Amino acid sequence: MSSPKPKTLGQPDPVQKPLKVSYILVPGYSMLALSSAIEPLRSVNRLLGRTCYEWTIAAAQKGPVSASNGLDVQAAFDLGDAPHADLTIVVASLGLDGYRNKALERHLRNLRGHGRMVGAISNATLLLAQAGVVGARCVTIHWESIEGLVMQFPDLKVCGDIYRIEDGLLTAAGGTASMDMMLDLIGRREGWTAASQVSEQFLHGPLRPASEAQRSGLKWRYRLTDPRLETAIRRMEDNLSKPLRIAQLASEVDLSERQFERLFHKALLKSPSQFYMELRLTTAYRLLVTTTSSLEEVAESTGFSSQSHFGRSFKRWCGRSPLAVRVASNSGMAAV
């Protein structure tokens, strides 16, 4: 017997029943992401003068659940007694490396098997993948964790969009992207005028398309005014596992190596080689705290030919060894 087809989001219907949403909190979740996902529902209920949405908070165990900022939110339900929901959204943040919750995975599979919509905010997309409920659908995750998700699930379709809604599966990269995803949901159900009014209530600005990139462009990120620097940095970012020679980068932007050095120092107060090394080490740090890749794999993917070179460079830059960072990132995240 085939499983029911998951619900999809249709056209606005002013007489439709309230959509019941359940938020499942994973310890260390992002408070900003959770608030951004709930507040639009409260706002549209107020603006339209009717209950369009109802929501509950659940967790692996009922009771207070601490966010990454140390504040607690009370989970009224555990996974066993959570009430019926049309849409269940798992909310998490960083630090999921090594975290497994078999009960949550079974819960998500059961929901999908009964045709319910499920979603994930920030790094909770990893938990959907672990539960095996993604299938061939495209998902998104916070940009810091894209590499790790792809390395752990190479067959998964992962994009860099701020959010993604596809065939009853909703994923948002986190932060304020959670609001964009819920505004999209509101637009499909209550109409785009209502969604725009909610956005204005939160001074959020125009509705952002799902395909908007998560990260700002290089020009804004580094306050660049010279397009040659932008080109060179993009080439560096695209070639971390096999670093390019500085002379080659200079040649590609029609500068001598000496001119290239001066340009970098003037704009970024460091040499091209220093900047390139910091890009590689920053990426290595991100892989250490967001993936289960071995230290050898992390070193190789960031262009270090030996563990010893990687270890020395990393400790000089970070003050801690790669192993120490990995151990610290895993502390407190045991399997359930």
C-alpha positions, 0 to 999 in steps of 0.5 A: 500500500502506497503512502499518502501524498504529502500535502501541498500549499494551494490557493488562498481560501478565506473559509479554510480551517486554521492551519495547525503548526507544531514547532519541535525545539532541539536544544541550542536552537536559534531564538531569532529563527523560532520567533521569526517563524511564529510571529508572522502567524500571530500577526496575520491572525490579528490583521485578518481578525480570524484564526488562520493559524494555531501553533504548539511547541514540542520537544523530545521531552516536555519542559523548558528547552534552552536556546543558543542564547541561554533563554528557555522556551517551554515545550508543552508536549513531547513527541509522544503526546504532541497534538495533530499538526498539519505542518511540523517544523524542527528548529535547531541551530549549530552544534548538531554534529554527533546529535541523533534522536531516533525518536525524532526520526521515527516521528518525522517518518511517521508524519510524512507517511501520513501525508503531513507537511514537515519543515526544518529551520537552520541546521535542522535540515540535517535532522530531516536528512538523517530521518530519510524524509527528504527524498529527491526534493531540494532543500536548503540549510544555513550557509555554514553547513552546506558543505557538511550536509553535502559531504554527509549526504552526497545524493541530497539536492542542496541549494543556497537559497534562503528558503525552499518549499517543495512538495510538502517539505519546507526548509529555511536557512535560519535567522530572518529567512524563517520569516520569509518562509512563513510569509510565503506560506501566508501568501499562498494561503491568505493571499500576497496582500496579507503577506505584504501587510505582515511584512510591513508590520515587522519592518521587514521590507519587500517580500524576498524570493526564495532563491535570494542568496544567503550571503551578501556579495563579496563587494559588500562583505569586504567593502571592496571598491576595486572589481579586480579584488572581487574577482581574485577573492572569488577565485580564492573561494572557488579553489580552497582544496587546491590553492592557486599561486598568488602570481597566477591570481595576479595575472588573471586580473592583469596585475603584476604580483607586486601591484597585486600585493599593494592592492590587497594591503591597501584594501584589506590590510593584509597580503594576498597569501595571508588572506587566502590562508585565512579563508582556508582556515576559516573553512576548516574551522566551519567543517570541524564544528558542522560536519563529521568529516575526519581531520584528514578530510578537513585538511585535504578539502582546505588545501593542506597536503599534510596533517602536521602542516594543517595542525600547525597552521590551524593552531597558530591561527586559532590558538587551539588544535583542530582536534580540540575544536572538534572535541569542544564542538561535540561536547553535550551533543550525545545521541538520544 
